[in-house]
Amino acid sequence: MTNNVIGMNIVKRRHELNISQEKLAEASDLSINYISRIERGASKHVSADTLYKISKSLNVSMEELMENNKQEKITPGPKQAKLIQYLQNLNLEKSEALCENILSLLTNYHLK
């Protein structure tokens, strides 16, 4: 496993939580410069203690920060999440009908 994987996972999780490097540095009691170096993969060694501090600050396990996930999990944006929640609150028939209309709109939009 490379530090680049750790760094990319930290960046991804930090973006999911919408927090800055500065906020992560404060929460994990590390310097912003060190967080930046880890995220870029420029730090040759990341200690277990450092990884623990970062994982707790990001509310994930150390293992999740070390995983090399080849399949990207897509995190929906706020409007996408709202639409998904709306669709999930409908019964299947209504949800499918609405999805059909949305897909039709998208298809027509891309044809223009």
PAMAR-761819 format. One line per field, with one value per atom (N, C-alpha, C): residue in three letters; residue number from 1; x, y, z; atom name. Coordinates in nm, 4 decimals. Last residue first. Layout:
REM residues N
romar = ALA	...
tifi = NUM	...
px = X	...
py = Y	...
pz = Z	...
voza = CA	...
***
This chain:
REM residues 112
romar = LYS	LYS	LYS	LEU	LEU	LEU	HIS	HIS	HIS	TYR	TYR	TYR	ASN	ASN	ASN	THR	THR	THR	LEU	LEU	LEU	LEU	LEU	LEU	SER	SER	SER	LEU	LEU	LEU	ILE	ILE	ILE	ASN	ASN	ASN	GLU	GLU	GLU	CYS	CYS	CYS	LEU	LEU	LEU	ALA	ALA	ALA	GLU	GLU	GLU	SER	SER	SER	LYS	LYS	LYS	GLU	GLU	GLU	LEU	LEU	LEU	ASN	ASN	ASN	LEU	LEU	LEU	ASN	ASN	ASN	GLN	GLN	GLN	LEU	LEU	LEU	TYR	TYR	TYR	GLN	GLN	GLN	ILE	ILE	ILE	LEU	LEU	LEU	LYS	LYS	LYS	ALA	ALA	ALA	GLN	GLN	GLN	LYS	LYS	LYS	PRO	PRO	PRO	GLY	GLY	GLY	PRO	PRO	PRO	THR	THR	THR	ILE	ILE	ILE	LYS	LYS	LYS	GLU	GLU	GLU	GLN	GLN	GLN	LYS	LYS	LYS	ASN	ASN	ASN	ASN	ASN	ASN	GLU	GLU	GLU	MET	MET	MET	LEU	LEU	LEU	GLU	GLU	GLU	GLU	GLU	GLU	MET	MET	MET	SER	SER	SER	VAL	VAL	VAL	ASN	ASN	ASN	LEU	LEU	LEU	SER	SER	SER	LYS	LYS	LYS	SER	SER	SER	ILE	ILE	ILE	LYS	LYS	LYS	TYR	TYR	TYR	LEU	LEU	LEU	THR	THR	THR	ASP	ASP	ASP	ALA	ALA	ALA	SER	SER	SER	VAL	VAL	VAL	HIS	HIS	HIS	LYS	LYS	LYS	SER	SER	SER	ALA	ALA	ALA	GLY	GLY	GLY	ARG	ARG	ARG	GLU	GLU	GLU	ILE	ILE	ILE	ARG	ARG	ARG	SER	SER	SER	ILE	ILE	ILE	TYR	TYR	TYR	ASN	ASN	ASN	ILE	ILE	ILE	SER	SER	SER	LEU	LEU	LEU	ASP	ASP	ASP	SER	SER	SER	ALA	ALA	ALA	GLU	GLU	GLU	ALA	ALA	ALA	LEU	LEU	LEU	LYS	LYS	LYS	GLU	GLU	GLU	GLN	GLN	GLN	SER	SER	SER	ILE	ILE	ILE	ASN	ASN	ASN	LEU	LEU	LEU	GLU	GLU	GLU	HIS	HIS	HIS	ARG	ARG	ARG	ARG	ARG	ARG	LYS	LYS	LYS	VAL	VAL	VAL	ILE	ILE	ILE	ASN	ASN	ASN	MET	MET	MET	GLY	GLY	GLY	ILE	ILE	ILE	VAL	VAL	VAL	ASN	ASN	ASN	ASN	ASN	ASN	THR	THR	THR	MET	MET	MET
tifi = 112	112	112	111	111	111	110	110	110	109	109	109	108	108	108	107	107	107	106	106	106	105	105	105	104	104	104	103	103	103	102	102	102	101	101	101	100	100	100	99	99	99	98	98	98	97	97	97	96	96	96	95	95	95	94	94	94	93	93	93	92	92	92	91	91	91	90	90	90	89	89	89	88	88	88	87	87	87	86	86	86	85	85	85	84	84	84	83	83	83	82	82	82	81	81	81	80	80	80	79	79	79	78	78	78	77	77	77	76	76	76	75	75	75	74	74	74	73	73	73	72	72	72	71	71	71	70	70	70	69	69	69	68	68	68	67	67	67	66	66	66	65	65	65	64	64	64	63	63	63	62	62	62	61	61	61	60	60	60	59	59	59	58	58	58	57	57	57	56	56	56	55	55	55	54	54	54	53	53	53	52	52	52	51	51	51	50	50	50	49	49	49	48	48	48	47	47	47	46	46	46	45	45	45	44	44	44	43	43	43	42	42	42	41	41	41	40	40	40	39	39	39	38	38	38	37	37	37	36	36	36	35	35	35	34	34	34	33	33	33	32	32	32	31	31	31	30	30	30	29	29	29	28	28	28	27	27	27	26	26	26	25	25	25	24	24	24	23	23	23	22	22	22	21	21	21	20	20	20	19	19	19	18	18	18	17	17	17	16	16	16	15	15	15	14	14	14	13	13	13	12	12	12	11	11	11	10	10	10	9	9	9	8	8	8	7	7	7	6	6	6	5	5	5	4	4	4	3	3	3	2	2	2	1	1	1
px = -3.0656	-3.0676	-2.9290	-3.0339	-3.0516	-3.0479	-3.0332	-2.9057	-2.9148	-3.3067	-3.2108	-3.0794	-3.4161	-3.4497	-3.3518	-3.3037	-3.2768	-3.3029	-3.4169	-3.2714	-3.2339	-3.6904	-3.6415	-3.4903	-3.6804	-3.7246	-3.6768	-3.6041	-3.5155	-3.5521	-3.8343	-3.7033	-3.6063	-4.0275	-4.0385	-3.9051	-3.9264	-3.9449	-3.9522	-3.9444	-3.8126	-3.8201	-4.2225	-4.1476	-4.0077	-4.2755	-4.3366	-4.2595	-4.1349	-4.0971	-4.1530	-4.2817	-4.1386	-4.0913	-4.5328	-4.5159	-4.3689	-4.4655	-4.5318	-4.5110	-4.3522	-4.2745	-4.3356	-4.4302	-4.4446	-4.3766	-4.1772	-4.2927	-4.3080	-3.9411	-4.0622	-4.1897	-3.7502	-3.7621	-3.8876	-3.7750	-3.8147	-3.8346	-3.6693	-3.8064	-3.8581	-3.4079	-3.4948	-3.6413	-3.3228	-3.3228	-3.4170	-3.3436	-3.4242	-3.4341	-3.1526	-3.2917	-3.3853	-2.9232	-2.9666	-3.1128	-2.9072	-2.9263	-2.9789	-2.8605	-2.9842	-3.0132	-2.6088	-2.7278	-2.8593	-2.4609	-2.4645	-2.5941	-2.3707	-2.4562	-2.4431	-2.0756	-2.1532	-2.2384	-1.9825	-2.0285	-2.1157	-1.6930	-1.8285	-1.8681	-1.4954	-1.5271	-1.6721	-1.3167	-1.4484	-1.4799	-1.0803	-1.0746	-1.2090	-0.9584	-1.0874	-1.0779	-0.7496	-0.7321	-0.8597	-0.7539	-0.8103	-0.7841	-0.6781	-0.5718	-0.6209	-0.9059	-0.8092	-0.6989	-1.0248	-1.0881	-0.9923	-0.8564	-0.8590	-0.9187	-0.9243	-0.7922	-0.7875	-1.2651	-1.1643	-1.0298	-1.3887	-1.3755	-1.2712	-1.3989	-1.5033	-1.5068	-1.1961	-1.2800	-1.3941	-1.0741	-1.1225	-1.2171	-0.9983	-1.0973	-1.1568	-0.8080	-0.9283	-1.0368	-0.6119	-0.6847	-0.8142	-0.5253	-0.5771	-0.6622	-0.4362	-0.5437	-0.6079	-0.2240	-0.3387	-0.4598	-0.0552	-0.1042	-0.2295	-0.0107	-0.0679	-0.1290	0.1147	-0.0163	-0.0860	0.2713	0.2678	0.1247	0.3733	0.2624	0.2476	0.6477	0.5967	0.4853	0.6795	0.7235	0.6619	0.4639	0.5197	0.5515	0.3405	0.4780	0.5438	0.0799	0.1655	0.3123	-0.0923	-0.0219	0.0638	-0.1727	-0.2703	-0.2044	0.0693	0.0089	-0.0877	0.1010	0.2022	0.1470	-0.1279	-0.1086	-0.0094	-0.0688	-0.1892	-0.1741	0.1591	0.1717	0.0512	0.0479	0.1543	0.1670	-0.1187	-0.1792	-0.0773	-0.0249	-0.0096	-0.0766	-0.2633	-0.1492	-0.1381	-0.4980	-0.3809	-0.2525	-0.7283	-0.6363	-0.5085	-0.8551	-0.9239	-0.8303	-0.6659	-0.7060	-0.7651	-0.6631	-0.5399	-0.5722	-0.9271	-0.8760	-0.7510	-0.9284	-1.0185	-0.9712	-0.7353	-0.7153	-0.8014	-0.8501	-0.7291	-0.7046	-1.2098	-1.0821	-0.9662	-1.4920	-1.4053	-1.2711	-1.6990	-1.6906	-1.6109	-1.7104	-1.7517	-1.7496	-1.6072	-1.7411	-1.7971	-1.3519	-1.4467	-1.5896	-1.2466	-1.2520	-1.3520	-1.2535	-1.3381	-1.3532	-1.0661	-1.2025	-1.2953	-0.8340	-0.8931	-1.0393	-0.7968	-0.8166	-0.8842	-0.7554	-0.8709	-0.9007	-0.5175	-0.6377	-0.7636	-0.3467	-0.3716	-0.4981	-0.3515	-0.3961	-0.4336	-0.2400	-0.3735	-0.4309	0.0111	-0.0776	-0.2216	0.1420	0.0881	-0.0052	0.0484	0.1273	0.0616	0.0842	0.0000	0.0884
py = 1.8202	1.9596	2.0105	1.5782	1.5797	1.7203	1.6206	1.5891	1.5901	1.6636	1.7702	1.7467	1.4137	1.5266	1.6410	1.2742	1.2320	1.3460	1.4123	1.4090	1.3724	1.3566	1.4949	1.4996	1.0787	1.1340	1.2784	1.0649	1.0105	1.0629	1.1777	1.2428	1.1950	0.9862	1.1252	1.1983	0.7613	0.7571	0.8975	0.8518	0.8243	0.8204	0.8574	0.9816	0.9646	0.5839	0.6771	0.8094	0.4858	0.4435	0.5387	0.6086	0.6345	0.5988	0.4959	0.6402	0.6754	0.2235	0.2627	0.4115	0.2289	0.1856	0.2337	0.5327	0.3894	0.3557	0.7634	0.7295	0.5781	0.7921	0.8096	0.7803	0.7727	0.6617	0.6703	1.0210	0.9006	0.7822	1.1833	1.2039	1.0777	1.0875	1.0734	1.0885	1.1663	1.0243	1.0008	1.4457	1.3749	1.2259	1.4877	1.5269	1.4551	1.4026	1.3321	1.3627	1.5972	1.4569	1.3777	1.8189	1.8142	1.6716	1.7510	1.7776	1.7702	1.4736	1.6103	1.6346	1.1361	1.2337	1.3720	0.9755	1.0432	1.1484	0.6743	0.8055	0.8623	0.5017	0.5203	0.6621	0.3438	0.4688	0.4672	0.0631	0.1104	0.2334	0.0335	0.0585	0.1064	0.1257	0.1011	0.1351	0.0338	0.0752	0.0377	0.1438	0.0610	0.1205	0.3151	0.2391	0.1554	0.4213	0.5156	0.4427	0.1928	0.2610	0.3595	0.1382	0.0467	0.1136	0.3294	0.3386	0.2519	0.4354	0.3471	0.3693	0.7722	0.6482	0.5612	1.0427	0.9479	0.8255	1.2154	1.1981	1.0988	1.1898	1.3222	1.3152	0.9233	0.9664	1.1018	0.9378	0.8553	0.8948	1.1041	1.1482	1.0696	0.9424	1.0777	1.1263	0.7158	0.7043	0.8405	0.8204	0.7659	0.7534	0.8818	0.9876	0.9412	0.6222	0.7254	0.8386	0.4984	0.4488	0.5524	0.7406	0.6511	0.6079	0.7425	0.7915	0.6923	0.8315	0.7428	0.8115	1.0261	0.8867	0.7887	1.2548	1.2087	1.0602	1.2923	1.3402	1.2979	1.2505	1.1327	1.1686	1.4569	1.4522	1.3273	1.4092	1.4017	1.3925	1.4576	1.3236	1.3088	1.7321	1.6363	1.4944	1.8323	1.8531	1.7530	1.7621	1.7086	1.7183	1.9231	1.7776	1.7101	2.1798	2.1387	1.9862	2.1839	2.1882	2.1395	1.9552	2.0806	2.0699	1.8077	1.7998	1.9322	1.7471	1.8004	1.7804	1.6906	1.5790	1.6208	1.9375	1.8248	1.7095	2.0914	2.1279	2.0086	1.9511	1.9675	2.0004	1.9839	1.8502	1.8574	2.2615	2.2013	2.0611	2.2785	2.3484	2.2870	2.1444	2.0886	2.1512	2.1615	2.2064	2.1311	1.9560	2.0261	2.0566	1.7911	1.9339	2.0106	1.5257	1.5964	1.7475	1.4709	1.4210	1.4956	1.5791	1.6447	1.5994	1.3903	1.5307	1.6075	1.1635	1.1692	1.3136	1.2398	1.2006	1.2153	1.2814	1.3910	1.3608	1.0205	1.1317	1.2479	0.8808	0.8469	0.9565	0.9977	1.0125	0.9816	0.9143	1.0559	1.0788	0.6368	0.6968	0.8425	0.6249	0.5697	0.6310	0.7319	0.8029	0.7543	0.5508	0.6658	0.7464	0.2216	0.3441	0.4539	-0.1181	0.0000	0.1241
pz = -2.7636	-2.8103	-2.8367	-2.6485	-2.7941	-2.8500	-2.3772	-2.4433	-2.5943	-2.3347	-2.3042	-2.3770	-2.3871	-2.4735	-2.4557	-2.1709	-2.3073	-2.4050	-1.9555	-1.9733	-2.1157	-1.9935	-1.9953	-2.0214	-1.9588	-2.0863	-2.1004	-1.6924	-1.7954	-1.9337	-1.5777	-1.5603	-1.6682	-1.6492	-1.6949	-1.6855	-1.5131	-1.6580	-1.7160	-1.2506	-1.3095	-1.4618	-1.2255	-1.2173	-1.2778	-1.2453	-1.3409	-1.3423	-1.0238	-1.1594	-1.2647	-0.8163	-0.8311	-0.9724	-0.8469	-0.8660	-0.8888	-0.7918	-0.9167	-0.9467	-0.5307	-0.6469	-0.7780	-0.3511	-0.3745	-0.5070	-0.2288	-0.3117	-0.3175	-0.0986	-0.0191	-0.0970	-0.2945	-0.2001	-0.1143	-0.4183	-0.4913	-0.3968	-0.2130	-0.2604	-0.3298	-0.2034	-0.0868	-0.1266	-0.4587	-0.4213	-0.3040	-0.4320	-0.5317	-0.4974	-0.2323	-0.2088	-0.3057	-0.3640	-0.2431	-0.2123	-0.5625	-0.6003	-0.4809	-0.4038	-0.4837	-0.5295	-0.2844	-0.2028	-0.2804	-0.4696	-0.4215	-0.3466	-0.3789	-0.4467	-0.3855	-0.4255	-0.3230	-0.3923	-0.5451	-0.5867	-0.4761	-0.4934	-0.4454	-0.4826	-0.7309	-0.6636	-0.6184	-0.7076	-0.7472	-0.6642	-0.5774	-0.7205	-0.7725	-0.2828	-0.3477	-0.4946	-0.0768	-0.2161	-0.2896	0.2595	0.1520	0.0153	0.4578	0.3928	0.2755	0.5579	0.5009	0.4252	0.6570	0.5442	0.4780	0.8740	0.7597	0.6370	1.0552	0.9941	0.8679	1.0019	1.0586	0.9881	1.0465	0.9702	1.0391	1.1299	1.1664	1.0742	1.1026	0.9839	1.0075	1.3479	1.3082	1.1891	1.3375	1.4370	1.3999	1.1313	1.1143	1.2135	1.2470	1.1277	1.1118	1.4609	1.4859	1.3685	1.3170	1.4152	1.4401	1.1729	1.1003	1.1926	1.3890	1.3004	1.2263	1.4883	1.5746	1.4912	1.2766	1.3177	1.4048	1.0559	1.1716	1.2018	0.7396	0.8208	0.9356	0.5477	0.6521	0.7281	0.3450	0.3230	0.4226	0.2146	0.3417	0.3285	-0.0240	-0.0125	0.1187	-0.0776	-0.0810	-0.0669	-0.0416	-0.1707	-0.1854	0.2210	0.1130	-0.0238	0.3581	0.3592	0.2421	0.3104	0.2623	0.2574	0.4411	0.2974	0.2402	0.7059	0.6409	0.4891	0.7397	0.7458	0.6798	0.7179	0.6269	0.6233	0.9370	0.8032	0.7006	1.2001	1.1255	0.9888	1.4288	1.3380	1.2642	1.5695	1.6401	1.5593	1.4415	1.4618	1.5340	1.4272	1.4904	1.5231	1.2842	1.4200	1.4937	1.0404	1.1178	1.2637	0.9575	0.9852	1.0711	0.9206	1.0193	1.0569	0.7128	0.8399	0.9498	0.5053	0.5649	0.7014	0.5608	0.5048	0.5681	0.4866	0.5817	0.5156	0.3785	0.3483	0.4540	0.3899	0.5112	0.4944	0.1398	0.1738	0.2941	0.1717	0.0809	0.1081	0.3458	0.3881	0.3018	0.1854	0.3046	0.3536	-0.0133	-0.0491	0.0708	0.1401	0.0622	0.0316	0.2374	0.3304	0.2585	0.0012	0.0841	0.1854	-0.0850	-0.1673	-0.0867	0.1258	0.0991	0.0193	0.0914	0.2173	0.1934	-0.1631	-0.1394	-0.0127	-0.1134	-0.2046	-0.1881	0.0359	0.1080	0.0189	-0.0756	-0.0826	-0.0012	0.0000	0.0000	0.0000
voza = N	CA	C	N	CA	C	N	CA	C	N	CA	C	N	CA	C	N	CA	C	N	CA	C	N	CA	C	N	CA	C	N	CA	C	N	CA	C	N	CA	C	N	CA	C	N	CA	C	N	CA	C	N	CA	C	N	CA	C	N	CA	C	N	CA	C	N	CA	C	N	CA	C	N	CA	C	N	CA	C	N	CA	C	N	CA	C	N	CA	C	N	CA	C	N	CA	C	N	CA	C	N	CA	C	N	CA	C	N	CA	C	N	CA	C	N	CA	C	N	CA	C	N	CA	C	N	CA	C	N	CA	C	N	CA	C	N	CA	C	N	CA	C	N	CA	C	N	CA	C	N	CA	C	N	CA	C	N	CA	C	N	CA	C	N	CA	C	N	CA	C	N	CA	C	N	CA	C	N	CA	C	N	CA	C	N	CA	C	N	CA	C	N	CA	C	N	CA	C	N	CA	C	N	CA	C	N	CA	C	N	CA	C	N	CA	C	N	CA	C	N	CA	C	N	CA	C	N	CA	C	N	CA	C	N	CA	C	N	CA	C	N	CA	C	N	CA	C	N	CA	C	N	CA	C	N	CA	C	N	CA	C	N	CA	C	N	CA	C	N	CA	C	N	CA	C	N	CA	C	N	CA	C	N	CA	C	N	CA	C	N	CA	C	N	CA	C	N	CA	C	N	CA	C	N	CA	C	N	CA	C	N	CA	C	N	CA	C	N	CA	C	N	CA	C	N	CA	C	N	CA	C	N	CA	C	N	CA	C	N	CA	C	N	CA	C	N	CA	C	N	CA	C	N	CA	C	N	CA	C	N	CA	C	N	CA	C	N	CA	C	N	CA	C	N	CA	C	N	CA	C	N	CA	C	N	CA	C	N	CA	C
***
